[in-house]
Each structure stands twice: as C-alpha cells, then as structure tokens.
C-alpha cells in the first residue's frame, strides 16, 4: 500500500487523513497469469495500480488475430480509461502476463473521492495522463524492420524480456514467434 501512496504523492500533496481515506477505499486483489482485469464486450468497472506483475492490453483484429497493444508493469495505473469514463463497452482486454497483485478502486470509490477530497481531481487527472501516455507512446513503429522494433521494445521494456511469454512480445511486434526467435538469436 505504501508503494501506491508514494506513487500518488508524485502528482500532488496529501495529508495523513487523506491518505488514510484513500487506503480505506481501495481493495487489494491478486490475479493469476492469463486472468483478465478488464474484458472486451464489457464495461470497465475498476481502476487499478499494479503492485506486482505485468499486464498486456490486447484485442482481436478483423482476421481474428490477437494483437498486443501495450504492456503495463509495476508502479503503473491501469484502466481502459476512455471506456471506464464514458461507461461504454470495451473492445480491449487487460490480461495478466504473470501472477499479479493490484490495488483497485471501484467506479463508485474513484468518483466518490472527487466529491469528498479537495485536490483529488488534479491528482487523478495527472495519474490518468501518465497512464494514457504510457499506453500510447510505446507501441512499435510498423514501418521499422522487425529487428529495429525488437530493439525498441527492449529499450522501452528492459525488465520484461525475460518475464513474459515470447508469444506476447511477437504479437506486440507484429511478427511470428519463429521470426522473433531468429531475431533474438541474431542479436545475441
């Protein structure tokens, strides 16, 4: 929980009464590898802070192929925020790549804090901006060749290479798992 409070304090000041209020409003949950935090076809109902583990944002394209859009690891806020805020059905999944530990806000709690805590909206908005930026900026540039995309992945996600299945990395890079294995072999 302290890890989460430290994260929040990067975005604004809170007194001990406010941090205690936040602590009383969240829930800690664990998800097993491959479980989903948020699913396509459903309205996202929660916002989470990743304490331990790695998630991926993914979807299915028109051909039915699974595409990994982004990775979310420790010390990050996680949510399909556009659909969460607009209370609309998601087209993406947020799936655990490893066993994970989360601190979770329900929709009600997330919004309730805005009503009762001065300054929460500013902090919340800054956290959401970082969350949205992290999701968008790390997607590989398809015009690069596959080796360049993999090297960029290693630069953006240096701690993930040995923590998540190669199939997820291949999906993220837009290559087959066999191609990824050849790329990795040639780099080493």
Residue frames as a rotation matrix with the C-alpha (Angstrom) as fourth column:
UNK 1
0.563 0.827 0.000 0.00
0.827 -0.563 0.000 0.00
0.000 0.000 -1.000 0.00
UNK 2
0.364 -0.495 -0.789 2.86
0.224 -0.775 0.590 2.39
-0.904 -0.392 -0.171 0.77
UNK 3
-0.667 -0.586 0.460 4.17
0.538 0.050 0.842 1.90
-0.516 0.809 0.282 -2.78
UNK 4
-0.067 0.760 0.647 0.80
0.946 -0.159 0.284 3.15
0.318 0.631 -0.708 -4.06
UNK 5
0.771 0.326 -0.547 0.71
0.540 -0.790 0.291 6.16
-0.337 -0.520 -0.785 -1.73
UNK 6
-0.156 -0.908 -0.389 4.24
0.258 -0.418 0.871 7.10
-0.953 0.035 0.300 -2.85
UNK 7
-0.612 0.009 0.791 3.04
0.789 0.075 0.609 6.90
-0.054 0.997 -0.053 -6.46
UNK 8
0.445 0.873 0.200 0.08
0.863 -0.478 0.165 9.21
0.240 0.099 -0.966 -5.76
UNK 9
0.606 -0.219 -0.765 2.29
0.416 -0.732 0.539 11.71
-0.678 -0.645 -0.353 -3.93
UNK 10
-0.545 -0.760 0.355 4.29
0.691 -0.167 0.703 12.23
-0.476 0.628 0.616 -7.15
UNK 11
-0.441 0.484 0.756 1.23
0.721 -0.310 0.620 14.03
0.534 0.818 -0.212 -8.51
UNK 12
0.135 0.487 0.863 0.20
-0.203 -0.839 0.505 16.19
0.970 -0.244 -0.014 -5.56
UNK 13
-0.842 -0.457 0.287 0.26
-0.319 -0.006 -0.948 16.68
0.435 -0.890 -0.141 -1.81
UNK 14
0.284 0.897 -0.340 -1.96
-0.014 0.358 0.934 14.78
0.959 -0.261 0.114 0.59
UNK 15
-0.200 -0.297 0.934 -2.17
-0.935 -0.228 -0.273 14.91
0.294 -0.927 -0.232 4.35
UNK 16
-0.964 -0.260 0.064 -2.31
-0.266 0.905 -0.332 11.78
0.028 -0.337 -0.941 6.51
UNK 17
-0.301 0.930 0.212 -6.10
-0.256 0.136 -0.957 11.99
-0.919 -0.342 0.197 6.83
UNK 18
0.380 0.423 -0.822 -6.44
-0.878 -0.115 -0.465 11.99
-0.291 0.899 0.328 3.04
UNK 19
-0.466 -0.600 -0.650 -4.02
-0.752 0.656 -0.066 9.09
0.466 0.458 -0.757 2.56
UNK 20
-0.894 0.208 0.397 -5.88
-0.150 0.697 -0.702 7.11
-0.423 -0.687 -0.591 5.23
UNK 21
0.114 0.973 -0.200 -9.16
-0.550 -0.106 -0.829 7.82
-0.828 0.204 0.523 3.42
UNK 22
0.146 -0.133 -0.980 -7.69
-0.962 0.212 -0.172 6.52
0.230 0.968 -0.097 0.15
UNK 23
-0.835 -0.538 -0.112 -6.37
-0.487 0.819 -0.303 3.41
0.255 -0.199 -0.946 1.91
UNK 24
-0.621 0.661 0.421 -9.82
-0.186 0.397 -0.899 2.74
-0.761 -0.637 -0.123 3.35
UNK 25
0.287 0.817 -0.500 -11.46
-0.657 -0.213 -0.724 2.97
-0.697 0.536 0.475 -0.08
UNK 26
-0.006 -0.369 -0.930 -9.28
-0.946 0.304 -0.114 0.56
0.325 0.878 -0.351 -2.08
UNK 27
0.826 0.241 0.509 -9.12
-0.379 0.906 0.187 -3.20
-0.416 -0.347 0.840 -2.24
UNK 28
-0.338 -0.924 -0.179 -6.08
-0.868 0.233 0.438 -5.41
-0.363 0.303 -0.881 -2.79
UNK 29
0.795 0.562 0.228 -6.61
-0.412 0.776 -0.477 -8.30
-0.445 0.286 0.849 -5.20
UNK 30
-0.436 -0.874 0.216 -4.48
-0.398 0.402 0.825 -10.96
-0.807 0.273 -0.523 -6.85
UNK 31
0.711 0.562 -0.422 -4.91
-0.640 0.271 -0.719 -12.17
-0.290 0.781 0.553 -10.41
UNK 32
0.233 -0.585 0.777 -3.33
0.202 0.811 0.549 -15.32
-0.951 0.029 0.307 -11.81
UNK 33
-0.754 -0.580 -0.307 -1.43
-0.245 -0.186 0.952 -15.41
-0.609 0.793 -0.002 -15.08
UNK 34
-0.918 0.347 0.191 -3.83
0.284 0.239 0.929 -15.11
0.277 0.907 -0.318 -18.07
UNK 35
-0.075 0.911 -0.407 -6.74
0.938 -0.074 -0.339 -13.79
-0.339 -0.407 -0.849 -15.97
UNK 36
-0.309 0.053 0.950 -8.32
0.615 -0.751 0.242 -10.58
0.726 0.658 0.199 -17.24
UNK 37
-0.783 0.066 -0.619 -8.71
0.456 -0.615 -0.643 -7.38
-0.423 -0.786 0.451 -15.27
UNK 38
-0.100 0.727 -0.680 -10.92
-0.521 -0.620 -0.586 -5.91
-0.848 0.296 0.440 -18.00
UNK 39
-0.515 -0.038 0.856 -12.55
0.472 0.821 0.320 -7.68
-0.715 0.569 -0.405 -20.95
UNK 40
-0.944 0.247 -0.218 -13.81
-0.312 -0.458 0.833 -6.83
0.106 0.854 0.509 -24.42
UNK 41
-0.412 0.876 -0.252 -17.60
0.243 0.373 0.896 -6.82
0.878 0.308 -0.367 -24.58
UNK 42
0.263 0.451 -0.853 -17.91
0.948 0.046 0.316 -5.50
0.182 -0.891 -0.415 -21.02
UNK 43
0.675 -0.010 0.737 -17.92
-0.045 -0.999 0.028 -2.05
0.736 -0.053 -0.675 -19.46
UNK 44
-0.384 -0.863 -0.327 -14.74
0.416 0.155 -0.896 -1.45
0.825 -0.480 0.299 -17.41
UNK 45
0.669 0.743 -0.021 -15.72
0.268 -0.216 0.939 -1.01
0.693 -0.634 -0.343 -13.74
UNK 46
0.809 -0.429 -0.402 -12.38
0.448 0.006 0.894 -0.53
-0.382 -0.903 0.197 -11.97
UNK 47
0.627 -0.764 0.153 -9.10
-0.464 -0.523 -0.715 1.37
0.626 0.378 -0.682 -11.95
UNK 48
0.909 -0.335 -0.249 -6.02
0.417 0.703 0.576 -0.44
-0.018 -0.627 0.779 -10.64
UNK 49
0.465 -0.883 0.062 -2.49
-0.884 -0.467 -0.017 0.24
0.044 -0.046 -0.998 -9.52
UNK 50
0.733 -0.264 -0.627 -0.10
0.009 0.925 -0.380 -2.58
0.680 0.273 0.681 -10.39
UNK 51
0.704 -0.483 0.521 1.88
-0.650 -0.141 0.747 -3.53
-0.287 -0.864 -0.413 -7.27
UNK 52
-0.382 -0.786 0.485 3.42
-0.397 0.614 0.682 -6.70
-0.834 0.068 -0.547 -8.70
UNK 53
-0.016 0.315 0.949 3.30
0.563 0.787 -0.252 -8.29
-0.826 0.530 -0.190 -12.13
UNK 54
-0.874 -0.265 -0.407 2.83
-0.217 -0.537 0.815 -7.46
-0.434 0.801 0.412 -15.78
UNK 55
0.190 0.949 0.252 -0.33
0.255 0.200 -0.946 -6.94
-0.948 0.244 -0.204 -17.84
UNK 56
-0.913 -0.348 0.213 -0.86
0.303 -0.229 0.925 -6.54
-0.273 0.909 0.315 -21.52
UNK 57
-0.028 0.878 -0.478 -3.52
-0.442 -0.440 -0.782 -4.62
-0.897 0.189 0.400 -23.38
UNK 58
-0.931 -0.302 0.203 -4.72
0.015 0.523 0.852 -6.68
-0.364 0.797 -0.483 -26.33
UNK 59
0.069 0.952 -0.297 -7.55
-0.659 -0.180 -0.730 -7.03
-0.749 0.246 0.615 -28.85
UNK 60
-0.210 -0.055 0.976 -8.59
0.555 0.815 0.165 -9.20
-0.805 0.576 -0.140 -31.78
UNK 61
-0.713 -0.078 -0.697 -8.34
-0.441 -0.722 0.533 -7.73
-0.545 0.688 0.480 -35.28
UNK 62
0.157 0.867 -0.474 -10.82
-0.939 -0.018 -0.344 -8.34
-0.306 0.499 0.811 -38.12
UNK 63
-0.033 -0.259 -0.965 -8.99
-0.644 0.744 -0.178 -11.57
0.764 0.616 -0.191 -39.05
UNK 64
0.895 0.424 -0.139 -9.37
-0.148 0.576 0.804 -12.90
0.421 -0.699 0.579 -35.51
UNK 65
0.069 -0.951 -0.301 -5.67
0.550 0.288 -0.784 -12.48
0.832 -0.111 0.543 -34.75
UNK 66
0.761 0.123 -0.637 -4.70
0.641 -0.292 0.709 -11.48
-0.099 -0.948 -0.301 -31.23
UNK 67
0.165 -0.671 0.723 -2.78
0.398 -0.625 -0.671 -8.19
0.902 0.399 0.163 -31.18
UNK 68
0.204 -0.201 -0.958 -0.89
0.962 -0.143 0.235 -6.92
-0.184 -0.969 0.164 -28.13
UNK 69
0.691 0.196 0.696 -1.16
0.413 -0.897 -0.157 -3.14
0.594 0.396 -0.701 -27.91
UNK 70
0.156 -0.612 0.776 0.89
-0.628 -0.668 -0.400 -2.38
0.763 -0.425 -0.488 -24.78
UNK 71
-0.030 -0.218 -0.975 2.42
0.645 0.741 -0.186 -3.72
0.764 -0.634 0.119 -21.57
UNK 72
0.404 0.210 0.890 1.77
-0.520 -0.748 0.413 -2.38
0.752 -0.630 -0.193 -18.08
UNK 73
-0.055 -0.511 -0.858 4.06
0.517 0.720 -0.462 -3.30
0.854 -0.469 0.225 -15.20
UNK 74
0.049 0.056 -0.997 4.70
0.999 0.006 0.049 -2.38
0.009 -0.998 -0.056 -11.58
UNK 75
-0.441 -0.173 -0.881 4.12
0.509 -0.856 -0.087 1.15
-0.739 -0.487 0.466 -10.29
UNK 76
-0.979 0.198 0.052 1.62
-0.054 -0.493 0.868 2.00
0.197 0.847 0.493 -13.00
UNK 77
-0.314 0.949 0.024 -2.03
-0.500 -0.144 -0.854 2.93
-0.807 -0.281 0.520 -13.05
UNK 78
-0.997 -0.015 0.076 -4.08
0.051 0.613 0.788 0.62
-0.058 0.790 -0.611 -15.25
UNK 79
-0.157 0.988 0.005 -7.52
0.147 0.028 -0.989 1.01
-0.977 -0.154 -0.149 -16.79
UNK 80
-0.504 0.215 0.837 -9.34
0.850 -0.050 0.525 1.08
0.155 0.975 -0.158 -20.11
UNK 81
-0.698 0.105 -0.708 -9.94
0.453 -0.702 -0.550 4.68
-0.555 -0.704 0.442 -19.11
UNK 82
-0.887 0.405 -0.222 -11.84
-0.448 -0.637 0.627 6.04
0.113 0.656 0.746 -22.10
UNK 83
-0.314 0.800 -0.512 -14.47
0.026 0.546 0.837 3.30
0.949 0.249 -0.192 -21.80
UNK 84
-0.483 0.081 -0.872 -14.37
0.860 0.229 -0.455 3.49
0.163 -0.970 -0.181 -17.99
UNK 85
-0.873 0.078 -0.482 -15.13
0.109 -0.931 -0.349 7.23
-0.476 -0.357 0.803 -18.00
UNK 86
-0.673 0.629 -0.388 -17.78
-0.718 -0.431 0.547 7.05
0.177 0.647 0.742 -20.72
UNK 87
-0.310 0.534 0.786 -19.32
-0.496 0.615 -0.614 3.88
-0.811 -0.580 0.074 -19.23
UNK 88
0.483 0.404 -0.777 -19.14
-0.875 0.183 -0.449 2.16
-0.039 0.897 0.441 -22.62
UNK 89
0.913 -0.068 0.403 -18.28
0.047 0.997 0.060 -1.36
-0.405 -0.036 0.913 -23.73
UNK 90
0.102 -0.975 -0.197 -14.59
-0.632 -0.216 0.744 -2.07
-0.768 0.049 -0.638 -24.25
UNK 91
0.878 0.063 -0.474 -13.06
-0.435 0.516 -0.738 -3.69
0.198 0.855 0.480 -27.32
UNK 92
-0.050 -0.988 -0.143 -9.80
-0.566 0.146 -0.811 -4.49
0.823 0.040 -0.567 -25.50
UNK 93
0.795 0.123 -0.594 -8.63
0.364 0.687 0.629 -6.90
0.486 -0.716 0.501 -22.84
UNK 94
0.165 -0.793 0.587 -6.26
-0.869 -0.398 -0.294 -6.14
0.466 -0.462 -0.754 -19.95
UNK 95
0.874 0.156 -0.461 -4.76
-0.079 0.980 0.183 -9.57
0.480 -0.124 0.869 -19.29
UNK 96
0.624 -0.661 0.417 -2.21
-0.587 -0.044 0.809 -10.69
-0.516 -0.749 -0.415 -16.70
UNK 97
0.477 -0.589 -0.653 1.04
-0.554 0.375 -0.743 -11.92
0.682 0.716 -0.147 -18.28
UNK 98
-0.677 -0.645 -0.355 2.29
-0.005 0.486 -0.874 -13.04
0.736 -0.590 -0.332 -14.84
UNK 99
0.100 0.630 -0.770 0.71
0.948 0.173 0.265 -13.55
0.301 -0.757 -0.580 -11.43
UNK 100
-0.456 -0.193 0.869 -0.23
0.225 -0.970 -0.097 -10.06
0.861 0.151 0.485 -10.30
UNK 101
-0.258 0.366 -0.894 -1.08
0.940 -0.119 -0.320 -8.06
-0.223 -0.923 -0.313 -7.20
UNK 102
-0.422 0.230 0.877 -3.27
0.455 -0.783 0.424 -4.97
0.784 0.578 0.225 -7.63
UNK 103
-0.711 0.392 -0.584 -4.75
0.391 -0.470 -0.791 -2.15
-0.584 -0.791 0.182 -5.60
UNK 104
-0.646 0.559 0.519 -8.20
0.655 0.058 0.753 -1.49
0.391 0.827 -0.404 -7.02
UNK 105
-0.801 0.528 -0.282 -10.69
-0.299 -0.760 -0.577 1.37
-0.519 -0.378 0.767 -6.99
UNK 106
-0.230 0.817 0.529 -14.30
0.873 0.413 -0.260 0.66
-0.431 0.402 -0.808 -7.90
UNK 107
-0.376 0.200 0.905 -16.00
0.620 -0.671 0.406 3.21
0.689 0.714 0.128 -10.16
UNK 108
0.683 0.730 -0.002 -18.02
0.452 -0.421 0.786 4.42
0.573 -0.538 -0.618 -7.18
UNK 109
0.547 -0.551 -0.630 -14.95
0.680 -0.146 0.719 4.93
-0.488 -0.822 0.295 -4.98
UNK 110
-0.452 -0.751 0.482 -12.94
0.889 -0.335 0.313 6.57
-0.073 0.570 0.819 -7.79
UNK 111
-0.207 0.479 0.853 -15.71
0.418 -0.745 0.520 9.12
0.885 0.464 -0.046 -8.30
UNK 112
0.746 0.529 -0.406 -16.59
0.549 -0.143 0.823 9.45
0.378 -0.837 -0.397 -4.60
UNK 113
0.015 -0.832 -0.554 -13.07
0.931 -0.191 0.312 10.61
-0.365 -0.520 0.772 -3.76
UNK 114
-0.641 -0.202 0.741 -13.58
0.586 -0.752 0.302 13.55
0.496 0.628 0.600 -6.13
UNK 115
0.279 0.874 0.398 -16.62
0.253 -0.467 0.848 14.62
0.927 -0.136 -0.351 -4.13
UNK 116
0.939 0.213 -0.270 -15.07
0.284 -0.042 0.958 14.41
0.192 -0.976 -0.100 -0.67
UNK 117
0.322 -0.905 -0.277 -11.36
0.744 0.061 0.665 15.14
-0.585 -0.421 0.693 -1.12
UNK 118
0.866 -0.076 -0.495 -10.02
-0.248 -0.924 -0.292 18.53
-0.435 0.375 -0.819 -2.13
UNK 119
0.044 -0.917 -0.397 -7.33
-0.895 -0.213 0.392 18.20
-0.445 0.338 -0.829 -4.79
UNK 120
-0.086 -0.077 0.993 -8.15
0.037 0.996 0.081 14.60
-0.996 0.043 -0.083 -5.77
UNK 121
0.854 0.467 0.228 -9.33
0.234 0.046 -0.971 15.58
-0.464 0.883 -0.070 -9.27
UNK 122
0.635 -0.691 -0.346 -5.99
-0.773 -0.564 -0.291 17.23
0.006 0.452 -0.892 -10.04
UNK 123
-0.304 -0.752 0.585 -4.04
-0.719 0.584 0.376 14.22
-0.625 -0.307 -0.718 -8.79
UNK 124
0.183 0.488 0.853 -6.37
0.198 0.832 -0.518 11.80
-0.963 0.264 0.056 -10.59
UNK 125
0.956 0.222 -0.193 -6.09
-0.116 -0.317 -0.941 13.72
-0.270 0.922 -0.277 -13.87
UNK 126
0.236 -0.949 -0.211 -2.28
-0.969 -0.245 0.018 13.72
-0.068 0.200 -0.977 -13.73
UNK 127
-0.361 -0.329 0.872 -2.19
-0.388 0.904 0.181 9.98
-0.848 -0.273 -0.454 -13.00
UNK 128
0.520 0.652 0.552 -4.57
0.283 0.478 -0.831 9.29
-0.806 0.588 0.063 -15.89
UNK 129
0.810 -0.282 -0.514 -2.46
-0.575 -0.554 -0.602 11.41
-0.115 0.783 -0.611 -18.28
UNK 130
-0.265 -0.950 0.164 0.62
-0.907 0.303 0.294 9.34
-0.329 -0.071 -0.942 -17.43
UNK 131
-0.171 0.307 0.936 -1.41
-0.013 0.949 -0.314 6.14
-0.985 -0.066 -0.158 -17.84
UNK 132
0.827 0.555 0.086 -2.67
0.110 -0.009 -0.994 7.20
-0.551 0.832 -0.068 -21.28
UNK 133
0.525 -0.718 -0.458 0.78
-0.849 -0.476 -0.228 8.38
-0.054 0.509 -0.859 -22.39
UNK 134
-0.402 -0.708 0.580 2.42
-0.663 0.662 0.349 5.12
-0.631 -0.245 -0.736 -21.36
UNK 135
0.174 0.557 0.812 -0.18
0.233 0.778 -0.584 3.14
-0.957 0.291 0.006 -23.32
UNK 136
0.942 0.336 -0.030 0.27
0.068 -0.276 -0.959 5.19
-0.330 0.901 -0.282 -26.48
UNK 137
0.581 -0.733 -0.354 3.98
-0.794 -0.606 -0.047 6.04
-0.180 0.309 -0.934 -26.70
UNK 138
-0.242 -0.803 0.545 5.49
-0.658 0.549 0.516 2.57
-0.713 -0.233 -0.661 -26.53
UNK 139
0.686 0.520 0.508 3.72
0.029 0.678 -0.734 0.94
-0.727 0.519 0.450 -29.47
UNK 140
-0.280 -0.903 0.326 6.25
0.440 0.182 0.879 -0.17
-0.853 0.390 0.346 -32.11
UNK 141
0.053 0.204 -0.978 6.53
-0.713 -0.678 -0.180 1.69
-0.699 0.706 0.110 -35.39
UNK 142
0.586 0.290 0.757 5.39
0.151 0.879 -0.453 -0.79
-0.796 0.380 0.471 -38.03
UNK 143
0.947 -0.251 -0.200 7.48
-0.274 -0.304 -0.913 0.96
0.168 0.919 -0.357 -40.72
UNK 144
0.041 -0.952 0.303 10.63
-0.975 0.029 0.222 -0.19
-0.221 -0.305 -0.927 -38.87
UNK 145
-0.097 -0.103 -0.990 12.01
-0.451 0.891 -0.049 -3.61
0.888 0.441 -0.132 -39.67
UNK 146
0.737 0.534 -0.415 11.34
0.044 0.574 0.818 -6.36
0.674 -0.621 0.400 -37.12
UNK 147
-0.003 -0.816 -0.578 14.83
0.883 0.269 -0.385 -6.21
0.469 -0.511 0.720 -35.60
UNK 148
-0.755 -0.234 0.613 14.54
0.051 -0.953 -0.300 -2.45
0.654 -0.195 0.731 -35.02
UNK 149
0.223 0.917 0.329 11.11
-0.489 -0.187 0.852 -2.98
0.843 -0.351 0.407 -33.43
UNK 150
0.648 -0.030 -0.761 12.55
0.514 0.754 0.408 -5.63
0.562 -0.656 0.505 -31.08
UNK 151
-0.464 -0.876 -0.134 15.47
0.752 -0.310 -0.581 -3.39
0.467 -0.371 0.803 -30.11
UNK 152
-0.525 0.386 0.759 12.98
-0.360 -0.908 0.213 -0.58
0.771 -0.161 0.616 -29.42
UNK 153
0.609 0.742 -0.280 10.91
-0.119 0.434 0.893 -3.00
0.784 -0.511 0.352 -27.30
UNK 154
0.241 -0.601 -0.762 14.00
0.862 0.494 -0.116 -3.90
0.446 -0.629 0.637 -25.25
UNK 155
-0.763 -0.501 0.407 14.73
0.319 -0.841 -0.437 -0.19
0.562 -0.203 0.802 -24.76
UNK 156
-0.259 0.770 0.584 11.15
-0.582 -0.607 0.541 0.63
0.771 -0.199 0.605 -23.68
UNK 157
0.768 0.592 0.246 10.59
-0.582 0.483 0.655 -2.51
0.269 -0.646 0.715 -21.60
UNK 158
-0.134 -0.958 -0.253 14.05
-0.737 0.267 -0.621 -3.65
0.663 0.103 -0.742 -20.41
UNK 159
-0.647 -0.141 0.750 12.73
-0.712 0.463 -0.527 -5.65
-0.273 -0.875 -0.400 -17.45
UNK 160
0.303 0.932 0.200 10.04
-0.757 0.363 -0.543 -7.53
-0.579 0.013 0.816 -19.38
UNK 161
-0.013 -0.321 -0.947 12.04
-0.935 0.338 -0.102 -9.52
0.353 0.885 -0.304 -21.93
UNK 162
-0.755 -0.367 -0.543 12.51
-0.202 0.919 -0.339 -12.49
0.623 -0.146 -0.768 -19.61
UNK 163
-0.855 0.448 0.262 9.26
-0.275 0.036 -0.961 -12.12
-0.440 -0.893 0.093 -17.64
UNK 164
0.143 0.978 -0.151 6.57
-0.623 -0.029 -0.781 -12.57
-0.769 0.205 0.606 -20.27
UNK 165
0.252 -0.003 0.968 5.90
0.443 0.889 -0.113 -15.21
-0.860 0.457 0.226 -22.92
UNK 166
-0.771 -0.629 -0.099 7.57
0.146 -0.325 0.934 -14.67
-0.620 0.706 0.343 -26.30
UNK 167
-0.416 0.686 0.597 4.20
0.904 0.236 0.358 -15.09
0.104 0.688 -0.718 -27.98
UNK 168
0.589 0.627 -0.510 3.03
0.702 -0.709 -0.061 -11.82
-0.400 -0.322 -0.858 -26.38
UNK 169
-0.081 -0.708 -0.701 6.17
-0.021 -0.702 0.712 -10.00
-0.997 0.072 0.041 -27.47
UNK 170
-0.836 -0.204 0.510 5.81
0.454 0.266 0.850 -11.35
-0.309 0.942 -0.130 -31.01
UNK 171
0.083 0.962 0.259 2.17
0.996 -0.088 0.006 -10.21
0.028 0.258 -0.966 -31.09
UNK 172
0.531 0.048 -0.846 3.21
0.366 -0.914 0.177 -6.75
-0.764 -0.404 -0.503 -29.90
UNK 173
-0.376 -0.821 -0.430 5.92
-0.156 -0.401 0.903 -6.51
-0.913 0.406 0.023 -32.57
UNK 174
0.521 0.671 -0.528 3.68
-0.666 -0.067 -0.743 -7.84
-0.534 0.739 0.412 -35.35
UNK 175
-0.285 -0.655 -0.700 5.87
-0.887 0.457 -0.066 -10.86
0.363 0.602 -0.711 -36.12
UNK 176
0.652 0.422 -0.630 5.57
-0.202 0.897 0.393 -14.61
0.731 -0.129 0.670 -35.72
UNK 177
0.855 -0.338 0.393 7.12
-0.361 0.156 0.920 -16.30
-0.372 -0.928 0.011 -32.71
UNK 178
0.593 -0.662 0.458 9.57
0.747 0.665 -0.008 -18.08
-0.299 0.347 0.889 -35.05
UNK 179
0.433 -0.415 0.800 10.68
0.441 -0.677 -0.589 -14.74
0.786 0.608 -0.110 -36.53
UNK 180
0.769 -0.116 0.629 11.16
-0.536 -0.653 0.535 -13.33
0.348 -0.749 -0.564 -33.05
UNK 181
0.816 -0.493 0.301 13.31
0.143 0.676 0.723 -16.32
-0.560 -0.547 0.622 -32.08
UNK 182
0.408 -0.675 0.615 15.53
0.892 0.150 -0.427 -15.72
0.196 0.722 0.663 -35.15
UNK 183
0.534 -0.166 0.829 15.82
-0.019 -0.983 -0.185 -12.00
0.845 0.083 -0.528 -34.33
UNK 184
0.875 -0.173 0.452 16.79
-0.476 -0.132 0.870 -12.75
-0.091 -0.976 -0.198 -30.73
UNK 185
0.691 -0.634 0.347 19.36
0.563 0.773 0.292 -15.33
-0.453 -0.006 0.891 -31.88
UNK 186
0.356 -0.552 0.754 20.97
0.771 -0.283 -0.571 -12.84
0.529 0.784 0.325 -34.29
UNK 187
0.681 -0.051 0.731 21.17
-0.293 -0.933 0.208 -10.09
0.671 -0.356 -0.650 -31.67
UNK 188
0.860 -0.323 0.395 22.92
-0.330 0.239 0.913 -12.23
-0.389 -0.916 0.099 -29.07
